[in-house]
Amino acid sequence: MTAFGKEHLSRLNGQYGRTLLSLVAREGHEDTVKLLLTNSKVDPDLKDGKYSRTPLSWAAENGHEAVVKLLLAISKVDADSMDRNGRTPLSWAAENGHEAVVKLLLTTGKVDADSKDGNSQTPLSWAAENGHEAVVKLLLATGKVDAESKDRSDQTPL
């Protein structure tokens, strides 16, 4: 990491202002995430410049359970962080049917299972829209979601 330079550890000046941690979390490179998290210069909850997404958001969207676990173990990481469009890690995981990641996020007790994004869609509506029955069941089992909640198109999840 010293060859890369400490000033680059928190933010890359690349496309979309993504951090190195966000890039490796998005791809599920668990060992590299672990390595980066050992450096005090790395902010594990830093949002990227274009989408305002965190490393947790990227890992959750892509179903990288081990990386999500690593990030959730850090108290500084906001499990319910909203991006520019109001999407949370739970919303991304639910949309893509990542049941194990949805379970991890719900287990923290730090996420709003019924949060609405910029289009008034909830994790339940994303999961239902994409046919992810197991995730729909998980979300309904929380007792904290409104199955009759309407999005901007006046549609309900079920």
PECORKA-V599485 format. One record per run of one state. SS is the DSSP state (~ for helix, > for strand, _ for the rest). FROM is the first residue (numbers start at 0). TO is the last residue. If there is no record, write none. Layout:
SS	FROM	TO
SS	FROM	TO
//
This chain:
_	0	4
~	5	7
_	8	13
~	14	16
_	17	18
~	19	26
_	27	28
~	29	36
_	37	53
~	54	60
_	61	63
~	64	71
_	72	87
~	88	94
_	95	97
~	98	106
_	107	121
~	122	128
_	129	131
~	132	140
_	141	148
>	149	149
_	150	154
>	155	155
_	156	157
//
